[in-house]
Amino acid sequence: MSTAEGKLYLSCSVCESKYWASKVGENESGRVRLNGLVYPVTFHRVLDPEELDKAWAARVSKLQVHGGPGNPAPPADAVRDDRWWSFNLISAN
């Protein structure tokens, strides 16, 4: 998801148990595939609670429009869980 300012985030809940999240280091180079195109990016794990809240708000807003059976929209006033991680993705180009 992205914020109104254009910051791009990749997030997950209970990330400590996710294979991919445990493999991402700070300032880790990687690739993201969107619509068949591969983009080089740098991952930055977000630890600042204020920035995490902004990423969470972007997620809640996005899912109000694009939520579905596998990823339903949370209530608009949903509170971010402490086990929810977010990574800011920066274009490596």
C-alpha positions as CSV (number, residue, x, y, z in Angstrom):
1,M,0.0,0.0,0.0
2,S,1.0,3.6,-0.3
3,T,0.4,6.8,1.7
4,A,-1.0,10.0,0.3
5,E,2.6,11.2,0.2
6,G,3.6,8.3,-2.1
7,K,5.6,6.2,0.4
8,L,5.2,2.5,-0.6
9,Y,4.9,-0.2,2.1
10,L,4.9,-4.0,2.2
11,S,3.4,-5.3,5.4
12,C,2.3,-8.4,7.2
13,S,0.8,-9.5,10.4
14,V,2.6,-11.9,12.8
15,C,5.7,-11.3,10.6
16,E,8.0,-13.1,13.0
17,S,6.5,-16.3,11.7
18,K,6.7,-15.5,8.0
19,Y,9.6,-16.9,6.0
20,W,10.1,-13.9,3.8
21,A,10.0,-11.3,6.6
22,S,12.6,-13.1,8.7
23,K,15.0,-13.0,5.7
24,V,14.8,-9.2,5.1
25,G,17.6,-7.3,6.7
26,E,17.9,-3.6,7.2
27,N,18.5,-1.8,3.9
28,E,18.1,-5.1,2.1
29,S,18.1,-5.1,-1.7
30,G,15.3,-7.1,-3.3
31,R,12.8,-7.2,-6.1
32,V,9.1,-6.8,-6.2
33,R,6.9,-8.1,-9.0
34,L,3.8,-6.2,-9.8
35,N,1.6,-6.9,-12.8
36,G,4.3,-9.1,-14.3
37,L,7.0,-6.4,-14.1
38,V,9.9,-6.7,-11.7
39,Y,11.2,-3.7,-9.8
40,P,14.5,-3.5,-7.9
41,V,13.8,-2.0,-4.4
42,T,15.5,-1.5,-1.0
43,F,13.6,-2.7,2.0
44,H,13.6,-0.6,5.2
45,R,11.9,-2.1,8.2
46,V,9.8,0.5,9.9
47,L,10.2,0.7,13.6
48,D,9.0,4.2,14.4
49,P,5.4,3.9,15.8
50,E,4.2,7.1,14.1
51,E,5.3,5.9,10.7
52,L,3.8,2.4,11.4
53,D,0.5,4.1,12.1
54,K,0.7,6.0,8.8
55,A,1.4,2.7,6.9
56,W,-1.5,1.0,8.9
57,A,-3.9,3.9,8.0
58,A,-2.9,3.5,4.3
59,R,-3.7,-0.3,4.6
60,V,-7.1,0.3,6.2
61,S,-8.0,3.0,3.6
62,K,-7.0,0.7,0.7
63,L,-8.9,-2.3,2.0
64,Q,-12.1,-0.2,2.4
65,V,-12.1,-0.1,-1.4
66,H,-10.1,-3.2,-2.4
67,G,-10.8,-5.7,0.4
68,G,-12.1,-9.1,-0.4
69,P,-12.8,-12.6,1.0
70,G,-9.1,-13.4,1.5
71,N,-8.2,-10.0,2.9
72,P,-11.4,-8.3,4.2
73,A,-11.6,-4.6,5.1
74,P,-11.0,-3.9,8.7
75,P,-13.2,-1.4,10.5
76,A,-12.2,2.1,9.6
77,D,-11.1,2.7,13.2
78,A,-9.1,-0.5,13.5
79,V,-6.0,-0.3,15.8
80,R,-2.7,-1.5,14.6
81,D,-1.6,-4.8,16.3
82,D,2.0,-4.8,17.7
83,R,2.7,-7.9,15.7
84,W,2.1,-6.1,12.4
85,W,5.4,-5.3,10.6
86,S,5.9,-2.9,7.8
87,F,8.7,-2.3,5.3
88,N,9.1,0.9,3.4
89,L,10.1,0.1,-0.2
90,I,12.4,2.5,-2.0
91,S,13.0,2.2,-5.7
92,A,16.6,1.1,-6.4
93,N,16.6,2.7,-9.8
